Amino acid sequence: MDTKIWTKAKELFMKYGIKSVSMDDLSRQLGISKKTLYQFVDNKNGLIRKVIRMHLESEKKEIDAISKESKDAIHEMLMIARHTSIKLREANPSTMYDLQKYYPDSWLEFQSLHEEYVFEVIKNNIIKGIDSGIYRDNIQPDIIAKFYVGKSFILVDDKVFPSSTYRVEELFNEFFSYHIHGIASQKGLELLEKHLKEKEVL
């Protein structure tokens, strides 16, 4: 039952945003009483934290699988970009905004866990790209990975990019292109064009 609760809560949050989904809505969707629901979760904030952790564990498994299947560092980043774009298309634009504004403790936990994992993924990708000659050899993986993580959170900052004006998916695609063109060598840029022409990704 607890897995059903987290899964259904994530589905509703991604579809309708977090603030608009009440515990009554969740219990009704699950076909259980609110009393039964509270046997598994203390409150909505606790529920959100559990959903965040479950979501991040799922994302780790999917990204790890992408990394193993990729042909090279640029191919890996393109596949991660495609994966992220699909997820962004599926999500209600207000979900991240609600998390930041109404559940700051949960947002900070999400931010912290996300930063740790994404930093390692990007850093390892950069090292792999440098070693294979498709990223410039005069960049510092640790610094660039921190840039990437820091800038990624700006994309969901409604003060910088209001959701009424900018689509998150569009912002991410621009951000991704900016990142790759900033670190790729000439060999890497040629490989990027090759992957895009083959339509393997994006």
C-alpha positions as CSV (number, residue, x, y, z in Angstrom):
1,M,0.0,0.0,0.0
2,D,2.8,2.5,0.8
3,T,4.3,2.1,-2.7
4,K,0.8,2.7,-4.2
5,I,0.5,5.8,-2.1
6,W,3.9,7.3,-3.2
7,T,3.3,6.4,-6.9
8,K,-0.2,7.9,-7.0
9,A,0.9,11.0,-5.2
10,K,3.8,11.5,-7.6
11,E,1.4,11.1,-10.6
12,L,-1.1,13.6,-9.2
13,F,1.6,16.2,-8.2
14,M,3.2,16.0,-11.7
15,K,-0.2,16.3,-13.4
16,Y,-1.9,19.0,-11.3
17,G,0.9,20.6,-9.3
18,I,1.5,20.1,-5.6
19,K,-0.6,22.8,-3.9
20,S,-3.8,21.8,-5.7
21,V,-3.7,18.1,-4.7
22,S,-5.1,17.6,-1.2
23,M,-4.9,14.6,1.1
24,D,-8.6,14.1,0.4
25,D,-7.9,14.0,-3.3
26,L,-5.2,11.4,-2.8
27,S,-7.3,9.2,-0.6
28,R,-10.2,9.4,-3.0
29,Q,-7.9,8.5,-6.0
30,L,-6.5,5.5,-4.0
31,G,-10.0,4.4,-2.9
32,I,-9.1,4.4,0.8
33,S,-10.2,6.6,3.7
34,K,-8.1,9.5,4.9
35,K,-7.7,7.7,8.2
36,T,-6.1,4.8,6.4
37,L,-3.9,7.1,4.4
38,Y,-2.6,8.7,7.6
39,Q,-1.5,5.3,8.9
40,F,1.2,5.5,6.2
41,V,2.1,9.2,6.2
42,D,2.1,11.8,9.0
43,N,1.2,14.8,6.9
44,K,1.5,16.3,3.4
45,N,5.0,17.6,3.8
46,G,6.1,14.1,4.9
47,L,4.4,12.7,1.8
48,I,6.1,15.1,-0.4
49,R,9.5,14.3,1.0
50,K,8.9,10.6,0.4
51,V,7.8,11.2,-3.1
52,I,10.9,13.3,-3.8
53,R,13.2,10.5,-2.5
54,M,11.3,7.9,-4.6
55,H,11.5,10.2,-7.6
56,L,15.2,10.8,-7.3
57,E,16.0,7.0,-6.8
58,S,14.0,6.3,-10.0
59,E,15.8,9.0,-11.9
60,K,19.2,7.7,-10.8
61,K,18.4,4.2,-12.1
62,E,17.2,5.7,-15.5
63,I,20.2,8.0,-15.8
64,D,22.7,5.2,-14.8
65,A,21.1,3.0,-17.5
66,I,21.5,5.8,-20.1
67,S,25.2,6.2,-19.1
68,K,25.8,2.5,-19.7
69,E,24.1,2.4,-23.1
70,S,25.7,5.6,-24.5
71,K,28.3,5.5,-27.2
72,D,30.4,8.5,-26.0
73,A,30.2,11.5,-23.7
74,I,28.2,13.7,-26.1
75,H,25.8,10.8,-26.9
76,E,25.3,10.4,-23.2
77,M,24.5,14.0,-22.7
78,L,22.1,14.0,-25.7
79,M,20.2,11.0,-24.3
80,I,20.0,12.6,-20.8
81,A,18.7,15.8,-22.5
82,R,16.0,13.7,-24.3
83,H,15.1,11.9,-21.1
84,T,14.8,15.2,-19.2
85,S,12.8,16.9,-22.0
86,I,10.3,14.1,-21.9
87,K,9.9,14.3,-18.1
88,L,9.5,18.1,-18.4
89,R,6.8,17.7,-21.0
90,E,4.9,15.3,-18.7
91,A,5.1,17.7,-15.7
92,N,2.7,20.5,-14.8
93,P,4.8,23.7,-14.9
94,S,3.5,24.7,-11.4
95,T,4.9,21.5,-9.7
96,M,8.4,22.9,-9.1
97,Y,7.1,26.4,-8.3
98,D,4.7,24.9,-5.7
99,L,7.5,22.9,-4.1
100,Q,9.8,26.0,-3.8
101,K,7.1,28.4,-2.5
102,Y,4.9,26.3,-0.2
103,Y,7.2,23.5,0.9
104,P,10.7,25.1,1.3
105,D,12.1,22.3,3.5
106,S,11.2,19.7,1.0
107,W,12.6,21.9,-1.8
108,L,15.9,22.2,0.0
109,E,16.1,18.4,0.4
110,F,15.3,17.9,-3.3
111,Q,17.9,20.6,-4.2
112,S,20.5,19.0,-2.0
113,L,20.0,15.4,-3.2
114,H,19.7,16.5,-6.8
115,E,22.8,18.6,-6.7
116,E,24.9,15.7,-5.3
117,Y,23.8,13.2,-7.9
118,V,23.8,15.5,-11.0
119,F,27.2,16.9,-10.0
120,E,28.7,13.4,-10.1
121,V,27.0,12.5,-13.4
122,I,28.2,15.7,-15.2
123,K,31.7,15.6,-13.7
124,N,32.2,12.0,-14.8
125,N,30.8,12.8,-18.3
126,I,33.2,15.7,-18.6
127,I,36.2,13.5,-17.6
128,K,35.1,10.9,-20.1
129,G,34.8,13.5,-22.8
130,I,38.2,15.0,-22.2
131,D,39.8,11.6,-22.2
132,S,38.3,10.8,-25.6
133,G,39.2,14.2,-27.0
134,I,35.6,15.4,-27.7
135,Y,35.7,18.0,-24.9
136,R,38.4,20.6,-24.6
137,D,41.3,19.6,-22.4
138,N,41.7,23.0,-20.8
139,I,38.5,22.9,-18.8
140,Q,38.2,21.8,-15.1
141,P,35.5,19.1,-14.6
142,D,34.8,20.0,-11.0
143,I,34.1,23.6,-11.8
144,I,32.1,23.0,-15.0
145,A,30.0,20.4,-13.2
146,K,29.2,22.9,-10.4
147,F,28.3,25.5,-13.1
148,Y,25.9,23.0,-14.6
149,V,24.2,22.2,-11.4
150,G,23.9,25.8,-10.3
151,K,22.5,27.0,-13.6
152,S,20.0,24.1,-13.8
153,F,18.1,25.5,-10.8
154,I,17.8,28.9,-12.4
155,L,15.6,27.2,-15.1
156,V,12.8,26.6,-12.5
157,D,13.2,29.9,-10.7
158,D,9.9,31.7,-11.5
159,K,11.4,35.1,-10.7
160,V,14.1,34.7,-13.4
161,F,12.0,32.7,-16.0
162,P,8.3,33.2,-15.2
163,S,6.3,30.1,-16.3
164,S,3.7,32.4,-17.9
165,T,6.4,33.5,-20.4
166,Y,8.9,30.6,-20.7
167,R,8.4,26.9,-21.2
168,V,10.7,24.9,-19.0
169,E,11.4,22.4,-21.8
170,E,12.5,25.2,-24.1
171,L,14.7,26.7,-21.4
172,F,16.4,23.3,-20.8
173,N,17.1,22.8,-24.5
174,E,18.8,26.2,-24.7
175,F,20.7,25.5,-21.5
176,F,21.9,22.1,-22.8
177,S,23.0,23.6,-26.2
178,Y,24.9,26.3,-24.3
179,H,26.6,23.7,-22.1
180,I,27.8,21.4,-24.9
181,H,29.0,24.2,-27.2
182,G,30.9,25.7,-24.3
183,I,33.0,22.5,-23.6
184,A,33.1,20.6,-26.9
185,S,36.3,20.4,-29.0
186,Q,36.1,20.7,-32.8
187,K,36.0,16.9,-32.9
188,G,33.2,17.0,-30.3
189,L,31.1,19.5,-32.3
190,E,31.5,17.3,-35.4
191,L,30.4,14.3,-33.4
192,L,27.4,16.3,-32.0
193,E,26.3,17.1,-35.6
194,K,26.7,13.5,-36.5
195,H,24.5,12.3,-33.7
196,L,21.8,14.9,-34.4
197,K,21.8,14.0,-38.1
198,E,21.4,10.3,-37.3
199,K,18.3,11.3,-35.2
200,E,19.3,8.9,-32.5
201,V,18.5,11.5,-29.9
202,L,16.3,14.6,-29.3
